[in-house]
């Protein structure tokens, strides 16, 4: 924890631990999964009886479904991980400016 001059006083500024940053990624991925689940329910692709996914009842449709899961799910995970990396970069810059104001003045 560092004391940083703010106005006429000092404020405690603490570095963000990596575990908290990793929690951001977890929340992004779970949120994206929940949104995708809601979208599948909205379009009637999920049913309350076995096999639960309408495309899984036909083997030909199941292959298309698995391909879509891999391509869309994989790209969504990569995109969210990229957004997380941008968040980490921004957090690092903001944190560096708060912790070391003399470095950001140059």
C-alpha positions in Angstrom: 0.0 0.0 0.0 1.3 3.4 -0.9 0.5 6.9 0.4 -0.3 9.3 -2.5 -0.7 13.0 -2.1 -4.3 14.0 -3.0 -5.2 17.7 -2.6 -4.1 18.8 0.9 -3.9 15.2 2.3 -2.8 11.7 1.5 -4.8 8.7 0.3 -3.9 5.0 0.5 -3.5 3.5 -3.0 -3.2 -0.3 -3.2 -2.0 -2.3 -6.2 -4.7 -4.5 -7.7 -3.8 -8.2 -7.0 -3.7 -10.6 -10.0 -6.3 -12.8 -8.4 -8.8 -9.9 -8.7 -7.8 -9.3 -12.3 -8.4 -13.0 -13.0 -11.8 -12.7 -11.3 -12.6 -10.0 -13.9 -11.9 -12.6 -16.7 -14.0 -15.2 -15.0 -16.9 -12.8 -14.7 -16.6 -11.8 -18.4 -16.6 -15.4 -19.5 -19.5 -16.5 -17.2 -21.5 -13.4 -18.3 -20.9 -14.2 -22.0 -22.0 -17.8 -21.4 -25.1 -16.7 -19.6 -26.0 -14.4 -22.4 -25.5 -17.1 -25.0 -27.6 -19.5 -22.9 -30.4 -16.9 -22.8 -30.1 -16.5 -26.5 -30.5 -20.2 -27.1 -33.6 -20.4 -24.8 -35.0 -17.3 -26.6 -34.8 -18.9 -30.0 -36.2 -22.2 -28.8 -33.1 -24.2 -29.2 -33.3 -25.6 -25.7 -36.2 -27.8 -24.5 -37.0 -29.1 -21.0 -36.8 -32.8 -22.0 -34.0 -35.1 -23.2 -31.8 -34.5 -25.2 -32.4 -30.8 -24.1 -30.9 -29.3 -27.3 -33.2 -29.5 -30.3 -30.3 -30.0 -32.7 -29.0 -33.1 -30.8 -32.0 -35.2 -31.8 -30.7 -35.6 -35.4 -27.1 -36.8 -35.9 -26.7 -34.6 -39.0 -27.8 -31.5 -37.1 -25.7 -32.5 -34.1 -22.5 -32.3 -36.2 -23.5 -28.8 -37.3 -24.3 -27.9 -33.7 -20.9 -29.0 -32.4 -19.1 -27.1 -35.2 -21.1 -24.0 -34.3 -20.3 -24.5 -30.6 -16.6 -24.8 -31.4 -16.4 -21.8 -33.7 -18.7 -19.3 -32.0 -17.8 -20.4 -28.4 -14.1 -20.3 -29.2 -14.2 -16.9 -30.9 -16.3 -15.5 -28.0 -13.8 -16.8 -25.5 -10.9 -15.3 -27.5 -12.7 -11.9 -27.9 -13.5 -11.7 -24.2 -9.9 -12.7 -23.3 -8.7 -9.9 -25.6 -11.1 -7.4 -23.9 -9.7 -8.5 -20.6 -6.2 -7.9 -21.8 -7.2 -4.3 -22.8 -8.7 -3.9 -19.3 -5.5 -5.1 -17.7 -3.5 -2.6 -19.8 -5.8 0.3 -18.9 -5.8 -0.7 -15.2 -2.0 -0.9 -15.3 -1.7 2.6 -16.8 -4.2 4.1 -14.3 -2.5 2.3 -11.4 0.9 3.5 -12.5 -0.3 7.1 -12.8 -1.8 6.9 -9.2 1.1 5.2 -7.6 4.0 7.0 -9.3 2.7 10.5 -10.3 6.3 11.8 -10.8 6.7 9.2 -13.7 3.6 10.3 -15.5 4.5 14.0 -15.3 7.3 13.4 -17.8 
